[in-house]
Amino acid sequence: MIKTYIIVAQTVDGKIARNSTHEADWTSRTDKKQFIELTKKSGVMVMGLNTFKTFPSPLKDRLHIVYSNHHDSEKDNIPGVVEYTKDSPSMLIQKLEERGFKEVAICGGTSVYTMFMKSGLVENIYLTIEPRLFGEGIGIFDQTLDVNMKLISVRVVNDENVLLLEYKINI
């Protein structure tokens, strides 16, 4: 089965952004490097429309699957680059597996993270904790969840004061 994982960076106070248009330019070089490595390895990134809009342009060598209720997939799709969907997580994963993908990176935002966690398809979470505080802002999930995880790895990047965590979801 296809490996599905979440990639997320958050502040120490648990925020992934100040608001829905906040770009991810606040994260460290370490976080950006890990994001690039994981998404290039998977070859496919799944995200919501607001998250996609924070990218200046589609990232090279990756398929961007964008959840949106506002796009006509026939008109707006750029096959193999940007494809819009309304599929359930399980249907999307099935279609990606049929296309030969072995891994899928779930890249945000809150509603997409929540939808995939509730689907039971997520196997791992790659979490970067950045040395920032936003006070107010958007959290990772927007609904109640009860998920047990096992800590797989911890890496401290002292020169950037960043903590990289990998968790395995206990399915």
N, C-alpha and C positions, 0 to 999 in steps of 0.2 A: 504494500500500500504506500501511497505517496506520503512523505514526511511533511507535516504542516507545523510551522512555528511562527510565533509572534516576535517581532523585533520592536523594541520600544525604548525610548530614553525619557527619563523623568527627572524632575528636580528632587531635592531632598524632601520637600513637602508634598511629593506625589503628583505633580502637575506635568502634563505632557505639552501644554501650550498655555499661553495667556488667554487666547480666544480662538475662534475657528479659522481666522485668517493669519494667525501667527506662524511665520516661517520657522523651520527647524535650524536656522542659522545660529541658534544659541548653544548648540551642543558642541562638544569637544572634537578635536581631530581624531582622537581615539574612537569615539562613537561613530563618526563619519566613516572611518576606515573599516570598522567592524560591519557597519551597514552595507558598505560597498562589497566587501568580501562575501557576506552572507547572501545578498541579493544577486550578485553575479553567479555564485555557485548554484542557487536555485533556478535562476533564469526567469522567474516569474514573481511579480510583486502584486499583492492584492491590497487595495485601499479604497477609501471613500473619495468622493469628488472633492471635498474641501482639502483633504490631504494632498490629492493629486495637484490641485491648484497651487500648492505651496512650492512645487518644483518649477524652476524656470523653464524647463522643457523635459520631455521624456528622457530617462536615463538610458544610455547606450547599452546594447546587448542584453536587454531585459524586456520581457513582456509586462505591460502594466494593465492589470485588470482593475477597472474602476467601477465601484458600485454607485449607481445613480438612477434616480427615477425620472430625471429630466433630459435624458438623451435618447435620441432615436439611434439604436445601435447600428442600423444599416447605414445611416448617414455619417455618424461621427466616428465610427471605428476606423482605426488604421491597423489592419490585420497584422499580428505579430509584433506590434509596437504598443498601441493603446486600444483596448477593447472594453466597452462598457457592458455591464451586466446587471441583471436583477435576480439572477439565479440564487437559490438557497446555497449555503455553504457546501452541503453534501453534493448537490448537483454540480456546482462549480468544480469541486475537487475531482469528481468523477470525470468531467469533461477534460480537465487538465491532465489527469492520468492517462486518458485515452489519447491525448496529444503527445504523450511520451515524457512528460515532466515527472521528475522523481522527488522534487521538493517544492514547497510553496512558502514564500515569506509573506506573512500578514503584517502590513506596515501602517495600519491606522486608518482612521482615527478611532475615537471612542466607540462609536456605534458598530464599526466593523470589528474591532477587537472583541466587543461584547458578543456580537452575533456569532463569531467563530468560537469563542470560549463556551457559549451556551450550546453550540452544536456538538461538542465533545470531540472535535477533530484535531484540536491543537495538542501537539506532543511536547513541545518545549517553548520556553519563553527566554529570550535573550534580553536582559534588562540592563540598561546603563543608568547609573545614578550619577547625575551631574551635581557639582557643588554650587547650586543656585537655589534661591527661594523665590517663588512668584507670589505666594500668599493666596491670591485668587487665581482661578484658571480652570482648565479642563483636566479631569482625571483620566486614568486609563480606561475604566469601565463606567457604564452609566446605569447598570442594574445590579441587583444583589446576586452574588455568586457564592458558591461554597465549594472551593476547589483546593484539594491538597496537592502539594508539590514537594519535590525532593531537590535540594540544592546540589547541583552537579559540579559547578566550578565557580570560583571567586578569583578575580584578578584585580589588583589595585594598580592604577597607573599614577604613581606619586607626582610626577611632574605636572599633571593636569588635575590632580586630586579627584580622579574619576574611579568609580567602582563598577566593574563589569561582572554581572551575575548570569549564570545559566541555570534554569530550573527545568526539571522534568515533571510533566503533569502526571499525577498518579491516576491512571485510568482504570 
